[in-house]
C-alpha cells in the first residue's frame, strides 16, 4: 500500500499527527496499525482491530467509558446526541464506524480529487464520534451520538502525491462555507486540526463570523514543523511563546492590537514521541503558547482509518487532542442542553487538572489551565451563569452597613417642656417638705 507523506509547505505548515519518529517502544502498548500509514481508501480488513483499553491510553486516562455511561444515566441519550461537529480538514470517509456523517461541498482548495487521499480528517472525526467496537463495546469516539459535518479544505497538489499547501485562505474558505449552518439546531462545534503561522484579516473575520453565531472553534495549537536550526520554532527556548504563529488557535489570546475572540479554544497535547510515553519531555514536539486553553493526551488514541478499520495514533498530536476536546464538549452539550456556549466552556476549563490549584484566568504556556477531565466536567456541581462566570469567581460580598435611623425633626417646645418639668419637680419637692414639717411646726405653737 502506498503511503503519501505531507510535504512541508513554504509557510512551514505540517498537519498534526503526521510526524514519523524513530525510537524505542512506548511505555504502554499501542496495538493495531498506525493511522498515518493508511492513506488510501481500501478494502476493510487490511489492518488489525486495535486493542482499546491499553493502560495509559487516552480513552483510559480520560475515563471515556465511565463518562459516556453517566451521560446515558442522566439523560437517556448517547453522548453527543443532538450535537453537530464540523471537521475542517482533509475530508471524512463515511464508514460503518462513523454513524452519522453529513458532507458539505469541498472548499475551493479541496476539489482536485473526488476520493480522499489523506487520513487526518477521518482520524479526527473518528475520535470525536466513532462508534464503539462491535465486539467489545469499548469506546472509540468520545461522543458517538454526534453528527459529523465534513468540510474538506485540502487534498492533493499538482503531482497527486503532495498535499496542497494549507494556508489561511484555505481555513477561511471552510469557515465561510459552514457559517450559514452554524447555531442551535446546526453546527455548534468546529474542529480545526491544522494551523498556519500567519494571521490574516480574512481568517480573523471568518472565525469571528462562526463564533458570533454561537459556535465553539476548537483549534490545534501546533507542533514544531520547521527543523531548520535558524528557525525560531526549531528548538524550545526558555520563555517561549508561539501564540502569534499558531493560527487560528492564537485567537484565544488577546494581543496589544486585537481582543481575543470569544468561543475560540486553543488545545495542545501532553507527552511527546519516543519511548517516554506521555510523561516524556514535550519540548521537542509541542509549541508553547500563552494562547493555550487546555491539553489532552493523544498518543495511543484509537480511531478509524481510510479503509474503515480501526487504527492507532503512534505520535502525540495537537490535532488529535483538539478532536478529543471537541468530543468532550459535544458530550457536555448532550448532558446540559440548555447551557450557553460560555457555560459549556466553563465546565471544561474549571475542571481541568490545573484549575483547582491556580487562578483559572491565568493559564500557563505548556498546558493552559491543565488537562481536561471529562468525568469531572460532567459531574462536578457547577453553576456557571449565562456569561460563564462561577459563583467563586464573583467579587466578594461587601460588609453589611447598619441602616442609619432617620434624623428627628427639631422640637421647638422642648425647652418649655424641660422648664415645666423642672418647675414641677421643685414645686412638688417643696410641698413634700412642707408636709413633713407641718407636725413639728404645730407642736411649737
Residue pairs with C-beta under 8 A, 6 or more apart in sequence:
1 37
1 38
1 40
1 42
1 46
2 39
2 40
3 36
3 37
3 38
3 39
4 39
4 40
4 117
4 118
4 156
4 161
4 162
4 163
5 18
5 20
6 14
6 15
6 18
6 118
6 162
6 163
7 157
7 162
7 163
8 14
8 225
8 226
9 165
9 166
9 167
10 165
11 165
11 166
11 167
11 196
11 197
11 198
12 197
12 225
12 226
12 231
12 233
13 165
13 166
13 167
13 194
13 195
13 196
13 197
13 225
14 223
14 225
15 90
15 118
15 120
15 163
15 166
15 193
15 194
15 319
16 120
16 193
16 194
16 195
16 220
16 222
16 223
16 317
16 318
16 319
16 320
17 35
17 36
17 120
17 123
17 193
17 298
17 313
17 315
17 317
17 319
17 320
18 36
18 120
19 223
19 273
19 285
19 315
20 36
20 315
21 273
21 274
21 315
23 273
23 274
23 275
24 274
24 275
25 275
26 275
26 277
26 299
26 300
26 314
27 56
27 275
27 276
27 277
27 278
27 279
28 54
28 55
28 56
28 57
28 277
28 300
29 51
29 54
29 55
30 54
30 57
30 299
30 300
30 312
30 314
31 48
31 50
31 51
31 54
31 312
32 47
32 48
32 49
32 50
32 51
32 302
32 310
32 311
32 312
33 47
33 48
33 50
33 305
33 309
33 311
33 312
34 311
34 312
34 313
34 314
35 119
35 123
35 303
35 305
35 311
35 312
35 313
36 119
36 313
36 314
36 315
38 46
38 47
38 119
38 305
38 306
38 307
38 309
38 311
39 117
39 118
39 119
39 306
40 117
40 306
40 307
41 93
41 115
41 116
41 306
41 307
42 306
42 307
43 307
44 307
44 308
44 309
45 307
45 309
46 307
46 309
47 305
47 307
47 309
47 310
47 311
48 309
49 133
49 135
49 309
49 310
50 302
50 310
50 311
50 312
52 59
52 133
52 136
52 138
52 139
52 140
52 302
53 59
53 60
53 138
54 60
54 300
56 277
56 278
56 300
57 300
57 301
57 302
58 64
58 296
58 297
58 298
58 299
58 300
58 301
58 324
59 65
59 138
59 139
59 301
59 302
61 278
61 297
62 142
62 296
62 297
62 324
62 328
62 372
62 373
62 374
63 373
63 374
63 375
64 139
64 142
64 374
65 138
65 139
66 375
67 79
67 142
67 331
67 374
67 375
67 378
68 78
68 79
68 139
68 142
68 144
68 331
70 375
70 378
70 379
71 77
71 78
71 79
71 331
71 334
71 335
71 378
72 78
72 79
74 335
75 81
75 334
75 335
77 145
77 334
78 144
78 145
78 334
79 142
79 143
79 144
79 145
79 146
79 330
79 331
79 334
79 335
80 128
80 129
80 141
80 142
80 143
80 144
80 145
80 146
80 327
80 330
80 331
80 333
80 334
81 145
81 146
81 334
82 145
82 333
82 334
82 337
83 143
83 145
83 146
83 147
83 188
83 189
83 330
83 333
83 334
84 102
84 146
84 147
84 148
84 149
84 186
84 187
84 188
84 189
85 128
85 129
85 143
85 146
85 147
85 148
85 149
85 187
85 188
85 189
85 190
85 191
85 326
85 327
85 330
86 148
86 149
86 150
86 151
86 178
86 181
86 187
86 189
86 190
86 191
86 215
87 121
87 124
87 125
87 128
87 148
87 149
87 150
87 151
87 191
87 193
87 323
88 151
88 153
88 171
88 174
88 175
88 178
88 190
88 191
88 192
88 193
88 194
89 120
89 121
89 124
89 151
89 152
89 153
89 154
89 191
89 192
89 193
89 194
90 110
90 116
90 117
90 118
90 119
90 120
90 121
90 122
90 152
90 153
90 154
90 155
90 163
91 106
91 110
91 116
91 118
91 121
91 122
91 150
91 152
91 155
92 98
92 101
92 103
92 116
92 121
92 122
92 125
92 148
92 150
92 152
93 116
93 122
93 304
93 306
93 308
94 101
94 103
94 150
95 122
95 304
95 308
96 131
96 308
97 126
97 130
97 131
97 140
97 304
97 308
97 310
98 122
98 125
98 126
98 129
98 130
98 131
98 141
98 148
98 304
99 129
99 131
99 144
99 145
100 129
100 146
100 147
100 148
101 125
101 147
101 148
101 150
102 147
102 148
102 149
102 150
103 149
103 150
103 152
104 149
104 150
104 151
104 152
104 177
104 178
104 181
105 177
106 151
106 152
106 153
106 155
107 151
107 152
107 153
107 154
107 170
107 173
107 174
107 177
108 173
109 153
109 154
109 155
109 164
109 166
109 169
109 170
109 173
110 152
110 153
110 154
110 155
110 164
110 170
111 155
112 155
112 156
112 157
112 160
112 164
113 155
113 156
113 160
116 122
116 155
116 306
117 155
117 156
117 160
117 163
118 154
118 155
118 163
119 305
119 306
119 311
120 193
120 319
121 150
121 152
122 303
122 304
122 305
122 306
123 303
123 304
123 305
123 311
123 313
123 319
123 320
123 323
124 191
124 193
124 303
124 319
124 320
124 322
124 323
125 148
125 150
125 304
125 323
126 140
126 141
126 302
126 303
126 304
127 140
127 141
127 142
127 301
127 302
127 303
127 320
127 323
127 324
127 327
128 141
128 142
128 143
128 146
128 148
128 191
128 323
128 324
128 326
128 327
128 330
129 141
129 142
129 143
129 144
129 145
129 146
129 147
129 148
129 327
129 330
130 140
130 141
130 144
130 302
130 303
130 304
131 140
131 141
131 144
132 138
132 139
132 140
132 144
133 140
133 310
140 302
140 303
140 304
140 310
141 327
142 324
142 327
142 328
142 330
142 331
142 374
143 327
143 328
143 330
143 331
143 334
145 334
146 327
146 330
149 178
149 181
149 187
151 174
151 177
151 178
152 174
153 166
153 170
153 171
153 173
153 174
153 194
154 163
154 164
154 166
154 170
154 194
155 163
155 164
156 162
156 163
156 164
157 163
157 164
157 165
164 170
166 194
166 196
167 196
168 196
168 198
168 199
168 200
168 202
168 203
168 247
169 200
169 202
169 203
171 192
171 194
171 196
171 203
171 206
171 248
172 200
172 202
172 203
172 205
172 206
175 190
175 203
175 206
175 207
175 209
175 210
176 206
176 209
178 187
178 190
178 210
179 206
179 209
179 210
179 213
181 187
182 188
182 190
182 210
182 213
182 214
182 215
183 213
183 214
183 215
184 214
187 210
187 215
188 214
188 215
188 216
188 330
188 333
188 341
189 215
189 216
189 218
189 326
189 329
189 330
189 333
190 210
190 215
190 216
190 217
190 218
191 218
191 322
191 323
191 326
192 217
192 218
192 219
192 220
192 248
192 249
192 322
193 220
193 318
193 319
193 320
193 322
193 323
194 220
194 319
195 219
195 220
195 221
195 222
195 246
195 247
195 248
195 249
195 318
196 203
196 247
196 248
197 245
197 246
197 247
198 245
198 247
199 244
199 247
199 250
203 247
203 248
204 251
204 258
204 261
207 217
207 248
207 251
207 261
207 264
208 261
210 217
211 217
211 261
211 262
211 263
211 264
214 263
214 341
215 263
215 341
216 263
216 264
216 265
216 329
216 341
216 344
216 345
217 248
217 251
217 261
217 263
217 264
217 265
218 265
218 267
218 322
218 325
218 326
218 329
219 248
219 249
219 251
219 252
219 264
219 265
219 266
219 267
219 322
220 249
220 267
220 268
220 317
220 318
220 319
220 321
220 322
221 246
221 249
221 266
221 267
221 268
221 286
221 287
221 289
221 291
221 292
221 318
222 242
222 245
222 246
222 249
222 287
222 318
223 285
223 286
223 287
223 317
223 318
224 233
224 234
224 235
224 284
224 285
224 286
224 287
225 233
226 233
226 234
227 234
228 234
229 235
232 242
232 245
233 242
233 245
233 287
235 283
235 284
236 283
236 284
236 288
240 287
240 288
240 365
241 288
241 289
241 290
241 365
242 287
242 288
242 289
243 250
243 253
243 255
243 289
243 290
243 291
244 250
244 255
245 287
246 266
246 287
246 289
246 291
248 264
249 264
249 266
249 267
249 289
249 291
249 292
250 266
250 289
250 291
251 260
251 261
251 264
251 291
252 260
252 261
252 264
252 265
252 266
252 291
252 292
252 293
253 260
253 266
253 289
253 290
253 291
254 260
262 342
263 341
263 345
265 293
265 294
265 325
265 345
265 348
266 289
266 291
266 292
266 293
266 368
267 292
267 293
267 294
267 295
267 296
267 318
267 321
267 322
267 325
268 286
268 287
268 289
268 292
268 294
268 295
268 318
268 321
268 366
268 367
268 368
269 282
269 286
269 295
269 296
269 297
269 298
269 299
269 316
269 317
269 318
269 320
269 321
270 278
270 282
270 295
270 296
270 297
270 298
270 316
270 321
270 367
270 371
271 277
271 278
271 279
271 280
271 282
271 297
271 298
271 299
271 316
272 280
272 281
272 282
272 283
272 284
272 285
272 286
272 316
273 280
273 284
273 285
273 299
273 314
273 315
273 316
274 280
277 299
278 297
278 299
278 316
282 316
282 366
285 316
286 316
286 318
286 366
288 365
288 366
289 365
290 363
290 365
292 363
292 364
292 365
292 366
292 367
292 368
293 349
293 363
293 368
293 369
294 325
294 348
294 349
294 352
294 367
294 368
294 369
294 370
294 371
294 372
295 321
295 352
295 366
295 367
295 368
295 370
295 371
295 372
296 321
296 324
296 325
296 328
296 371
296 372
297 316
297 321
297 324
297 371
298 313
298 316
298 317
298 318
298 320
298 321
298 324
299 313
299 314
299 315
299 316
299 317
300 312
300 313
300 314
301 312
301 313
301 320
301 324
302 310
302 311
302 312
303 310
303 311
303 312
303 313
303 320
304 310
304 311
305 311
313 320
324 372
325 348
325 372
328 348
328 372
328 374
328 377
329 344
329 345
329 348
331 374
331 378
332 339
332 344
332 347
332 348
332 377
332 378
333 339
333 344
335 378
336 343
336 344
336 347
339 347
339 384
340 386
340 388
342 384
342 386
342 387
342 388
343 384
343 385
343 386
343 388
345 388
346 382
346 384
346 388
346 389
346 390
347 377
347 378
347 380
347 382
347 384
348 372
348 377
349 355
349 360
349 369
350 360
350 380
350 382
350 384
350 390
351 372
351 373
351 376
351 377
351 380
351 382
352 368
352 369
352 370
352 371
352 372
352 373
353 367
353 370
353 371
353 372
353 373
354 363
354 364
354 367
354 368
354 369
354 370
354 371
355 369
355 370
358 364
358 369
360 369
360 393
363 369
382 390
383 390
383 391
384 390
